[in-house]
Amino acid sequence: VALVFPNNDPGAFMTAFYGCLLAEVVPVPIEVPLTRKDAGSQQIGFLLGSCGVTVALTSDACHKGLPKSPTGEIPQFKGWPKVLWFVPESKHLSKPPRDWFPQIKDANQDTAYIEYKTCKDGGVLGVTVTRTAMLTHCQALTQSCSYTEAETIVNVLDFKKDVGLWHAVLTSVMNMMHIISIPYALMKVNPLSWIQKVCQFKAKVACVKSRDMHWALVAHRDQRDVNLASLRMLVVADGSNPWSISSCDAFLNVFQTKGLRPEVICPCASSPEALTVALRRPLEEGTTPPSRGVLSMQGLSHGVIRVDSEEKLSVLTLQDVGSVMPGASMCVVKVEGVPQLCKTDEIGEMCICTVATGSSYYGLAGMTKNTFEVFPVSNNGTPISEFPFTRTGLLGFIGPGGLIFVAGKMDGLMVVGGRRHNADDIVATALAVEPMKFVYRGRIAVFSITVLHDERIVVVAEQRPDSTEEDSFQWMSRVLQ
């Protein structure tokens, strides 16, 4: 069943999602299609078709806003299978009998839900998550975050997938917590809205992205009565991105005087395939204090980790994303060829072995084997474990004290002249060259194109209207160096 709910209606989405779980049908949450020819929805349509989706649940308001034909029918979206649109609101539903009680089965290997993932080439895959994996993952998050009943959590993330779904829907419902969702439309108008809600409700936890911290800083201008002392965790969902560290530092710098404690900032690393990979826990006895690594980009391009000094623009500064999730083991394997373990000074793809990961790409047996059934081998070619590992799609290494560092994504990997570069690092480099005056910080795209059997890197940055051609050209020349 497709779940088509807008980002400002978490209540309707949660009801539909749990309704599907109770009815033992598999929800596939997707974005709301805006036009009939929406290019992205074509790939989504392919996923819906391969999942055999015939029914789409949506909210009343969303249903009214979908494009309609002159007869009032919702047209077939490009590439979509034929679906029946249904609005699960009380006026369309019969009342359950008085003695009805939901039957809750034990968690098993049935698929609980399917999360869509967009690939490097624009294609869309569906990652299946079993009921056992969903439950185990929620238990691991509960343990890592010490969630307790009646705590308040403020969520700015998309609640339909990824970190937003896991913390602000699944784990919080399991622990009977209070959830305050901030729709992104509100964040655009008032970037401080999440901070105001944390203060108003004395929230213990907030789930944000580094951009939400960045825009709160830009809008903040010495607001009085801001007090963030109630926060014990600020989960930074994209904390594994190399550029998130500057937002975290700047945010702490400004809000430390407003009650924010340094140990509250908890970057995490996740992927659709591996769910939560690692999460920094708020400091307790016996946990490793946060650390950072300053790495040579030159070294990284040859696949090795070399510590460097902070002064140069050719270094990559990373923050740890804490340690691996409870009940999971992690290893790092070479990027090409056989999944052989990396040496401690080599960078590679992180793989994780736990019940709490996705189990397949829906309907794609070959790709599934390659990602979800990996058997890493040691130098002499013997498997290190009888249990399969899942590829996380994240590049990085395990540092001192078991702390995990992520340096980029496999999707962003580009090989130029035999050297490896990562789109995330190149964005970080462009941002390190004082971009604020010339280009929009959030509007930089990096990709590669193939030229004569090699890849060439393309950087696209949107110039600010008030910056001159001359300024931008000088900035560009510095980035090229």
N, C-alpha and C positions, 0 to 999 in steps of 0.2 A: 504494500500500500504506500503511495507517495504521500508525504506530509508537506503541504504547501502553505506555510504560515509566514507572515511578515515578521520583521525583527522587533516590532513593537507590541507583540501579543504573546508573551511567554506563557500566560495562563492557558490559552486555547491550545498552544502547542503541547504543553505538558500533559494536559488532559487527553489529547489525541494520542500522544506517545505512550502513555501508560495504559490507555484503552487498548491499543494494539498489543502491548505486552500481555495484558490479561486475556485478550481474545486469542492469543497465540498466532497473530498474523505479524508479518515482519515490516516494521516501518522503514521507509527510505526518505529521510528528511532532505528536501532540496530547496533551492532559492525560488522565489516567486517569479514566474516568467512575465516580462513586462510588455513585450510585443510579440506578435505572431512569428516574426522572423528573427527574434533574438538569437544571435549566433551561438552563444554559450548553451542555450537551451536545446540546441540540436544534439550536442554531445550528451547532455542530461537525458534527452529523449532516447538515445541509444542505450544508456544504462537502464532506464525504465523498461524499455523493450526487452532487454536481456534478462531483467529480473522478473519479467512477466507481470508487471504492474498493470492492473485494469481499473483501480479505484484511486482517486486522489481526494484526500480529506483537506478541507480548508476552512478558514473562518468566514463568518458572514461578511465582514467588511472587505476582506481580501477577495471574496467571490464577486462582490459588487464591482471591485476595481479591475477584474480581469477583462481583457479585450473581448467584445461580444460581436456577433454577426447581427445584421438588421433584424433577424427574427429572435434575437436574445440568446441564441446558442453560444456557448464558448467554442471558438473555432479550434480546429486541430492545430496544435503548435508544430512548428517545423521539426520533422524527425521524431515526433512523439508517437507512441502507440495510442490507440483509441482508449480514452479513460472516462470513467463515470465520475463527475464531480459531486462530492457530497459534503454538506455543511453539518458537522455533528453538534448542533445546538438544540436546546430542549424542545423548541417548536417542531423540529424534524424527527424527534426520537420518541419512542414509547417509554413510559415509566417502567422501571424494573419491578417485579413483584416484591412484596414486603419482605418475604423471607429470603430474597436473593442475597447471596454473599459471594464475593469473587473467590474463585478457587485458585490458590497460588501454588503452583507446582514447584518441586525442587529444581534448582538450576541444573541444566543438562547441556549437552552439546548441540542443541537446536540453535539456529541463528536468532539472536535477540533483535538486532537492527543492522542496517547497512549504511555505512557512512561513505559519501562520495568523495573522490579525490581527483583533482585535476593534475594531469601529468605535464611534463616539460613540452610535449608536442601539442598540448591543448586537449588531448583525449581525456575521457572521464572513466575512472574505474570505481567499482563498488567494493569496499572492504567489509567483509562480514565479521561481526562480533558475536560470539556465542553467549548464551545466558551465563555459563560458568565464568567466562572471561569477564563479562560485565560485572558480575557480583564480586569476583576476586579483585578486579581493578578498583571498585568502590571501596572494598575493605583495605586495600593497600593505601589508597588516598586518605581514608579515614585515619589510619595508623600514622601515616607520614605527617598529616596536618593536625592530628589530635582533635578532630572535629567532635563536638558534643551537641546534644540536643538543645534547641532554642537559641543557639548562637545566630547572629545575623551576618549574612554574607552579601556584599554589594557586587553585582556582576555587570561588567561593561562589554564582555565578549559575546560573540554570536552563540546563543544558547542551543543552536540546532546541531552543532558539531564540535569535535575537538575539546579543548580545555573548558570552554563554556558549558558544553553539554555534561561533561564528566563532573565538574564541581558544582555548577549552579542548577543542575537538574537531578542527575542520578545520585551523586553522593549526598547532596543536601537533603533530598527527599528521604533517602535511606536513614539519615541521622535526625530527621525531623527538625531541620534548621529553618530559619526565616530567610527568604531570598528576596532581594531587591534588584530588579533588572533595570538597567538604564539603556533605553534604545539609542542607537547611534545617531538618529535624527536629533535627539535632545543634546547629545554631546557636541554636535556641529554648532548648535545655537549657544550652548553653555558648557564649555569644556570643563568647568569646575563642578558640574552637577554631581559627579560621583564622589568628589571630596565632600561636598555639602551633605550628601546622604550618609556618608561615613560618620560625619560629625553629628548629624541629626539623630541617627539611630544607634550611635556608639557601636558601630559595626566592628566585629572582631577580624573579619577577613574581607579583602577586596580582590577581585580578579580583573586584571587590566592587561593592555599591551603597552609597550614602551611609548607608542605614539600618544596614548592617553595621558601618560606622565608628562610627556613633552608639551602637549597643548595645555595641560593644567598649569604648567610653569609659565607659559607665554601669557595666559589669561589672568594669572594670579594677582599681580600688582598689590601686594600687601593687604590682602583681605584680613580684616580683624577676625576675632572669634573663630579662627580655624584651629581645631585641636585634634590631632591624629593619634593621641595617646592610647585610644581604645584598640587600635589595630595591632593584632599580633602576627598577621600574615598579609603581605601584599604580594599575591601570586602574579609574577610577570610571565605571561603566556609565551611571549616570544623572547624570553630571557636568553635563549641559546643563539640568537642572532648576533653576529659580531658587533652590530651597531647599537644594540640595546644598552650596552654598558654606559654610554655617555648619558643617556636619559636617566638611568638609575642613579648615577653619581650626581647629576645636576638636581634631580628631584630631592635626594637626601640632603644635599647642600642647602636647599631653600627650606625644606619642611622639618629639618631636625630641630629648629627653634620652635616649631609648632607641635612638638610632642612625638614626632616620628623617630622611632629607634632604628639604628642601622641594621640590626639583626632581623628586622621585620621584612626586609626586601628579599623575596624568595623567587629567584628566576627558576624556570623549569624548562625541560626539553621534552618534546613529544612529536609523534607523527601519526598519521591515520592508521598505518600498519601496526605500529608497536604501542599505540596509546601513550600513557605517560612513561617516559624512559627514565628520567631523573628529576629530582626536585630538591631544592635547598630547604632543609627544615629550619624552623626558628631555633636559635641556639639553645641547646639543653646540655646538661652534663654529658661529657663524653662525645659530643659531636664535633666535627672538624670545623674550625672557623673558616669563613669564606676566603678564597684566594683568587689571584688573577695571574694570568700569564702574558708576558710580552714576547711575541714570537716574530722571528724574521720571516717576512713574506717570501724572500728569496729562498730560504730553507723550505718553506711550505710548498713552493712551486716544484721542488724536487721530492716532495713527499716526506720530508723529515722535519722534526721539531727542533728548532734552535732558539734558545733564549736570547733576547736582544735588549737594547736599551729603549726607554720610552721616548727619547727625543725625536726620532725620525718619523717621517710620514710613511716609510716603507715597512713599518711594523704593524702587527695585528695584536691589539690588546683584547684579551678574552676574560670574561668572568666565569667562575665555575657555575654549574647548574646543580650543585649538591651531589649527593650520592645516589646510586641506583635504587630503584623501588624495592620495598620489602618483598622477599620471596623470589627475587629475580637475580640471575647472574648475567654478567655482560662480558663481551670480548670485542676486540677490534680486529677486523680482517682486511687484507689487501683489497684495493679498489678493483683491480683487474684480475681476471683468471680465477684459479682455484681459491676458495675462501680460506687462505692461509693466515695464521695469526701474525699480526704485525709485531715488530720489535718495539721496545718501550719508547724509542725515539722516532717511531714512524707514525704518520697519520693515516687513518683508514676509516672504513665504514663500521659504525658501531652495530653490533648484533646483540640481541637480548633473548634470554631463555626464561620463560615464565608462562603460567597459565593465562595471565592477563594481557594477551595481545590479540590483534585480529587473527583470523584463521585462514582466510583465503581472499583472492580477488574473485568476486562472484562470477562463476561460469568460465573462468580462465585457468584451466588446470596447469598448463605449462608455466605461465608467469607466477602462479601460486607456489609451485615447487621451488622456483628460483628465489622467492622472497621469504616464504613462511616455513620452508623446510630445508634450512641450510645447516650443514654439518661442518663447522669449522675444523681445520686440521692443523696439527703442529708442524714444525719444520720437516720432520721425517715423514709427513703425509698421513699420520694416524689421527683419526677423529678424537677431539678432546672430550666429547660427551656422547652418551647414547641418545640424548634428547635433542630434538631439532631446535635451532635458533631462528629468530625472525630478524630480517634486515630492517634497521630503523630508517634508512634513507638519510641518516645524519653522519657527517664526517667529523672525526675528532679523536680524542685520546683520553686515557684514564691517567690522571695526574697523581701527585703525592697524596697519601691519605685516602685513596679511593675516590677523590673528587673527580667529577666528569666535566670535560671541556668540549664544547661543540664549536667547530670552526666554520661550518657551512653545511650545505645540503648536497647530496649526490646529484639532485636535479640541476644544481647551479654549476656543476663541474664542467670546465672547458679546457681542452688541451691545445696549447699553441706552441708550435716549435718544440714539441716533446716535453714542455713544462706545463704543470697543472695550475689553473687559476680557478677561483670560485666567484660566482656573480656577487654573493653577499660581501666578500672581501673587497671587491672592486667598488661596490656601493660605499662600503666603509671608508675606502681610500678617498673617493670623491667627496664624502662628507667631512673627511679630515682636513681637506684643503679649504677651510673657511668658506663654506658655500652660502652661508645665510644671506649675504648681501646680493648675490647674483642669481641664484636659482632657488626654486622651491625645494625644501629639504625632503619632503615625502614623495617628490615626483621625479625619481631617477629610476630608469630601467636599464638593466644590463643583460645582454644576450650575445650569442656568437652566431656567425654565419660561416658556411664552408666556402673557402676560396682555394682552389688548386690543391685539394686533398688535405688542407690544414684548416684549422678554425681561426677566425679573426674576431676580435672582441669589439662589440658596438656598445657605446654608452650614450643613452639619451637622457638629457636633463632639460627640464622646462625653465626657460629664462624668465626672471621676474620682469614685469612691464617697466619698472623704474630703473632697470640696470642698463647701462649703455653697451653697445656692441663691443666697444674697446675693452670695457671691464670684463665682459663675459669671455672675450677672446683670451685675455691674460689668464683668467681663472682656468679656462680650458687647457691652455698650454701648460699650466702647472700640474693639472690632473694627468695630462699625457706623460709628463716626465715621471 
